[in-house]
Amino acid sequence: MTEDKRAAGSTDAVHVEHWCQAPGCKRWGCFGYDKGKGQSDWWCGDHRPDRMPGY
């Protein structure tokens, strides 16, 4: 028997769409970077900031 470890009253995960923020890019933003105060930047694998100097 499997034990359900979700909290009482919880719901399923919510899917939020995050697209790459690089100008002209239409790819999925799978890398999120916290900007603070509840804001995040989202980038695809080709445009993530640690791979693009000066971004």
N, C-alpha and C positions, 0 to 999 in steps of 0.2 A: 504494500500500500504506500502511495506517495503522499508525503506531507506537504500541504500548501503553506508556504512561508510568507505569503503576502499579508500585509496589514489589513485589518478589518476596514471595509469601505474603500479600499484602493481600487483603481481602475486599470485597464490595460495601458501600456505605454502609448504616448501620443507621438505620431510621426510628424516631424516638422521638416519642411524642405529648406535646405541650405545650398545655395548655388555659389560657385566660385565668384569672388569679388573682383578678379582681374578684368580690366576693360576688354570687352569683346569675347570673353570666355563663356561658354555655355555648359561647362562640365559641372558635375556634382561637387560641392564643397565638403569633402569628407574630413578635412583638417580644420578644427575650430581652435581659435586662439582667443583667450579671455582678455578683454580690454578693460575689465573692471566695471563696477556699477551695473552688473547684469547684462552687459553687452559683449558680443563676440564677433570676431571676423571669421569668415569661412573661405577656405581656399582648396582648390583641387591639388593633386599631387605635383603637377608641373609648376604651379604658381605659389606654393606655400612659402611664406617669408624666409624661412631658414635656407631656402634654395635660391632666393632671388635677392642679390645684394641691392641695397638702396630702397627696398620696398617697405 
